[in-house]
Amino acid sequence: MVLGGGIIYISLEVLIAVGCCLGNVLVIWAVWRSGALNQSTFCLIVSLAMADFLVGAVAIPLAVVVDIHVKIPFYACLFISCVLIVPLQASVLTLLAIAVDRCLRVCIPLRYNSTVTKKRSWITAAVCWILASVLGFLPMFGWYNHDTLARYNSTSIDCQFIDVIPASYLVHFIYECCFLPPLAVMITLYGYVFFKMRLSRGRAGVAADTGVCNQKEHKLAKSLVLVLALFIACWLPLHLTTAITYYNQNIHVPSIALYFGILLSHGNSMVNPVVYAFKIPKIKQEYRKIWKRVIGREQKADINTPASNTLDSHDGRVHGEISPEVGVNGINST
């Protein structure tokens, strides 16, 4: 990338990184303050927010390091490149776990609370992260570009993602095995969830409290589907670009298209907190409380600012506030 384009790219990455960190920390704080961590779905939402936070705190800075072609040992570059893959895999697996959770909510409504407990939800989130780490670090165990080591006379290389991570791993494994099948399963599950909800809403004689509960579940499911749709829209262009260049090497993809795909994939982690703020009532209410508290503190600080000890703008002298019990001449009024 040319110098001017590189500066623009890095600047945009920095802005996205700041948005990812601040937004997702706010999500985690809001869920914790609202007490929603007792619900399995919100445990998984926090896990997803952690993945998005790590995109801003870890993945984007490392992506910038890779982009500027720092000369480092081969295996250090390979490790950095593997770290970039882990948040993606964690997001896919967590989104899949959330879809399964929503499906269980409508399939076994009476046994859901006893089956999907808080402990089991955290175990599920931990399993997602362990699997994501294993899948992301597979290149460290031999599935890397051996030609790159042979091409350099020393063990140090100009670190580039495509020089150490083979396209066969990205296309055949990450895209075709770890991205497309989970997305197909998620779309099927959410289709079934909305089908069941429509059937339950169409039944006659549904209790009023049950109807309200179904409306809440329907809104939450719609919000999570939006999160999934944005995830697909932000990550699919980059995967398609990699797959097209892999299967037809005669096609030249412009660098600007590749960097746009990278920025779009990273930007997904910044967008999710905005979706939560507008679409999930519990998080939206907690955002409002946090905002009111911040505004309230500012107003309280302004009120508590002493009116006395103010400097006269003309003579610069300090003027004290006259007590209501003291007369003009300084004599106590009786």
MIVO-470344 format. One record per residue: residue in one letter; y, x negated, z of N, C-alpha, C in turn. Coordinates in steps of 0.1 Angstrom, whole numbers, plus 5000, padded with zeros to 4 digits. Layout:
# MIVO-470344
aYXZYXZYXZ;...
//
This chain:
# MIVO-470344
m498849925000500050005000501249915000;v502249954992503549874991504249885004;l505149795006505849785019506549905024;g507349965014508050095018507150205022;g506050225013505050325016504350305029;g504050175032503350135044504250175057;i505550145056506350185067506450335069;i506550405059506550555060505250605066;y504050545061502750585066502650555081;i503050435085502950405099503850485108;s505050515103505950595110505450735113;l504850795102504250925103503050925113;e502250815112501150805121501550795136;v502650725138503250715152503650855157;l504350935148504851065152503651155155;i502551145147501351235149500751195162;a500651065164499951015177500751065189;v502051055189502751105201502551255202;g502551335191502351475192500951505197;c499951435193498551455197498451435212;c499051325217498851295231499651395240;l500851425237501651515245501051655245;g500751705232500251835231498951865238;n498051765236496651795242496651765257;v497451675262497651665277498151795283;l499051855276499651985280498552095280;v497652095270496552185269495652175281;i495252045284494352025295494952065308;w496252035310496952065322497052215324;a497352285313497452435313496152505316;v495052455311493752515314493352485328;w493652365333493352335347494152415357;r495452435354496352515363496052665363;s495552715351495252855351493952895357;g493152795361491852815367490752855356;a491052845343490152885333488952785331;l489052675338487952575337486652635343;n486752745350485552815355484852885344;q485452905332484852975321484352865311;s483052895306482452795298483252765285;t483752865279484452845266485652745268;f486352765279487552675282487152535286;c485952515291485352385294485252305280;l484752385270484552325257485852305250;i486852395252488152375247488852245252;v488652225265489152095271488451975265;s487151985262486451875256487051855242;l487351955234487951945221489351885222;a490051925232491451865235491351715238;m490251675245490051535248489851455235;a489051515226488851445213490151435206;d490951545206492251535199493151435205;f493151425219493951335226493551185222;l492251165221491751025218492150995203;v492251095195492751065181494150995182;g495051055190496351005191496450875199;a495650865210495750755219494950635214;v493850655207492950545203492850525188;a492450645182492050635167493250595158;i494350665160495550635152496050495153;p496250435166496650295167495650205160;l494350225162493350145155493350155140;a493650275135493750295121494950225115;v496050215123497150135118496849985118;v496049935128495649795128494749765116;v493849865113493049845101493849845088;d494949925088495749945075496549815072;i496949745083497749625080496949505078;h495649515077494749405073494849285082;v494649315095494649205104493349115102;k493548985103492348895102491648885115;i490448945116489748945129488248925125;p487348885135485948875133485349005127;f484348985119483749095111483249205121;y482549165131481949265140483049335149;a484149265151485249335158485849445149;c485949415136486449515126485549625125;l484249595125483149695124483249795136;f483449735148483549815160484749905160;i485849855156487049935155486850055145;s486250025134485950125124485050235129;c484050195137483150295143483850385153;v484750325161485550405170486350515163;l486850485151487550585143486750705140;i485350685139484550795135484150885147;v484050835159483550905170484351035173;p485751035173486451165176486151275166;l485951235153485551335143484251395147;q483251315150481951375153481951455166;a482751405176482851485188483551625186;s484551625177485151755173484151845166;v483451795157482451885150481451935159;l480851855168479851905177480351995187;t481551975192482252065202482552195196;l483052195183483352325176482052395174;l480952325172479652395170479152455183;a479352385194479052435208479852555211;i481152555207481952675210481452795202;a481052775189480552885181479252935187;v478452855192477152905199477552975211;d478452925219478952995231479453135228;r480253155218480753285214479653375209;c478653325202477553405197476753455209;l476553365219475753405231476553515238;r477853505238478653605245478453745240;v478253765227478053895221476653935220;c475753835220474353865219473653905232;i474053835243473553865256474653885266;p475453985264476654005273476254025288;l475154085291474754115305474253985311;r473653905304473053775309473853655306;y475053675300475853565296476253475308;n476853545318477453465329476353385337;s475153445338474153375345473453265336;t473553275323472953185314473853065311;v475053105307476052995303476952975315;t476552885324477352845336478252735333;k479152715343480152605342479452465341;k478452455349477652325349477052295336;r476352405330475752385317476752355306;s477952415307478952395297479452245297;w479552185309479952045310478851955306;i477651995308476551915303476451915288;t476752035282476852045268477951965262;a479051965268480151875264479851735264;a479151695275478751555277477751515266;v476751605263475751575252476451565239;c477451645236478251635224478851495222;w479451445233480151315233479051205231;i477951215238476951115237476351105222;l476151225217475651225203476751175193;a477951215196479051165187479151015187;s478950955199479050805200477850745193;v476650795194475450745188475650755172;l476150865167476350885153477450795148;g478550785156479650705151479350555151;f478550505160478250365161476950315154;l476350405146475250365138475450245129;p476650225123476850105115476749975123;m476949975136476849855144475349805145;f474449895142472949865143472449825129;g473249795119472749745107473249815094;w473749945096474250015084475649985081;y475949865077477249815074477249745060;n478349705055478449635042478049495044;h476849455041476449315042477149225031;d477549285020478149205010479549145015;t480149215024481449165029481249035037;l480249025045479948905052479648795042;a478848825031478548725022479748675013;r480648765012481848735003482848635010;y482848635024483748555031483048425035;n483748315035483148185040483048175055;s483848255062483848255077483448385082;t483348395095483048525101484248615103;s485448565100486648645101487048695088;i487448825088487848895075489148965077;d489748995065490849085066490349225068;c490549285080489849405084490349525076;q489449585069489649715061488449805064;f488749925066487650025069486550025058;i486950035045485950045035485249915032;d485749805038485049675036483849665046;v483849735057482749715067481949845068;i482449965065481650085065481250125051;p479950125049479550165035479750305031;a480050325018480350465013479050555015;s477850495014476650565015476550635029;y477050555039477050615053478050725054;l479150715048480250815049479850935042;v479250925030478951035021477651105025;h476551025025475251085027475051125042;f475551045051475251075065476451165072;i477651105072478751175079479051305072;y479251305059479751425051478551525049;e477451475043476451565039475451615050;c475351525060474451565071475151605084;c476251545087476951565100478251655099;f478651685087479851765085479551905079;l478951905067478752025060477752125067;p476552075071475552165078476152225091;p476752155100477352225112478452325108;l479252295098480252395093479552525088;a478552505080477752625075477252705087;v476652635097476152705109477252785116;m478452715118479552775125480052905118;i480252885105480653005097479753125098;t478453095097477453195099477453265113;l477653175123477653235137478853325139;y480053275134481253355136481153485128;g480553475116480353595108479553695116;y478453655122477653735130478353795143;v479153705149479953745160480853865157;f481653855146482553965142481754085137;f480654065132479754185128479354255140;k478854185150478454255163479654325170;m480854255170481954315176482454445169;r482354445156482754565148481754675151;l480454645153479454745156479754805170;s480054715180480354765193481654845194;r482654815186483854885186483755025179;g482755035170482455155163481655255171;r481055215182480255305189481055405197;a480555525198481255625206480955615220;g481855655229481655665243481655525250;v482355435244482555305250483555315262;a483155255273484055265285485355195282;a486355235290487755185287487755035291;d487254995302487254855306486454765297;t485354825292484554755282485354735269;g486054835265486854825253487954715254;v488554705266489654605268488954465268;c487754455274487054325274486754285260;n486254385252485954355238487154305230;q488354365233489554325226489954185229;k489754145242490054005246489153915239;e487853945239486853855233487153845218;h487553955212487853955197489053865194;k490053875203491253785201490953635203;l490053605213489653475215488853415204;a487953505199487153455187487953435175;k488953515172489853495161490653375162;s491053335174491853215177490953095174;l489653095179488752985177488352975162;v488253085155488053075141489153015133;l490453035138491552975132491552825134;v491152785146490952635149489952575140;l488852645138487852595129488352585114;a489052695110489552695096490552575094;l491452555104492352445102491652305102;f490552295110489752175110489152145096;i488652255090488052235077489152195067;a490252275067491352245058491852105059;c491952045071492551915073491551805070;w490251825072489251715070488551715057;l488451835051487751845038488351765027;p489651755025490251675014489751525015;l489851465027489451325028487951305025;h487151395030485651385027485451405012;l486051495006485851524992486351404983;t487451344987487951224981486951104981;t486351084993485350984995484051014987;a483651134987482451174979482651164964;i483851204959484151194945484151054940;t484750964947484750824943483450754945;y482550804954481250744955480350784944;y480350914940479450964930479950934916;n481250914914481750874901482850764903;q482350644902483250534905484250504894;n484150574882485150564872486350644875;i486250734884487450814888488250734898;h489550714895490450644904491350744912;v491150734925491950814934493250744938;p494450794935495650724939495650694954;s496250584958496350544972497150654980;i498150714974498950814981498150934985;a497150964976496251084979495351044991;l494850924991493950885002494750885015;y495950825015496750825028497150965032;f497451045022497751185026496551255033;g495351225028494151285034493951235048;i494251105050494151045064495151105073;l496351125069497451185077497051325080;l496551395070496151535072495051555082;s494051465082492951465091493451435106;h494351345107494951305120495851425125;g496551485116497451595119496751715125;n495551725122494751845128494751835143;s494651715148494651705163495951735169;m497051735162498351775167498551925166;v497951985156498152125153497452215164;n496252175168495452255177496252305190;p496952225197497752275208498752385205;v499252375192500152485188499452615186;v498252605181497352725179497052785193;y496652705202496352755216497552825222;a498752765220499952815226500252955221;f500052985208500353115202499253215202;k498053165203496853255200495953285212;i495953195222495053215234495953255246;p495853385251496753435261496853345273;k495653305279495753225291496553095290;i496353025279497052905277498552935274;k498753045267500153085264500953115276;q500253195285500953225298501253105307;e500253005307500452885315501552805309;y501652795296502752725289504052785294;r504152915294505452975298505752945313;k504752945322504952905336505452765337;i504852675329505252535330506652525325;w506952585314508352585308509352635318;k509052755325509952815334510152725346;r509152655350509252565362510152445358;v510052395346510852285342512352325341;i512552445335513952495334514452535348;g513652585357514052625370514452505378;r513752395376514152265384515452215379;e515652225366516952175360518152265365;q517952395365518952485371519252455385;k518152435393518252415407519052285410;a518752185401519452055403520952065400;d521252155390522652175387523352255398;i522652345404523252425415523452335428;n522452245430522552165442523552045441;t524052035429525051925427526351955435;p526751875445527851905454529151925446;a529852035449531152055443532151965449;s531951915461532851825468532651685462;n533451595467533451455462533651445447;t534451545441534751535427536051465425;l536151385415537351305412538351385405;d539551385409540651455402540851375389;s540951455378541051395365542451325363;h543351355372544751305370544951175378;d544651185391544951075400543750995404;g542551045401541350965404540950975419;r541651055427541351065441540251165444;v539551145455538451235459539051345467;h538651465463539151585471538051655478;g538151675491537051745498537251895497;e536151965499536152115499536652165512;i537552265511538152325523537252425529;s536952405542536052505549536752635550;p535952745549536552875551537052905564;e536652825574537052845588538352765591;v538852685582540052605584541152655576;g542252675582543452725576544052615567;v545152655561545852565552546352445559;n546852465571547452355579546452275587;g545152305585544152235592543952295606;i544552405609544352465623543352575622;n542352575631541352685631541952815632;s541652905623542153045623541453125633;t542153205641541553285651541953435648;
//
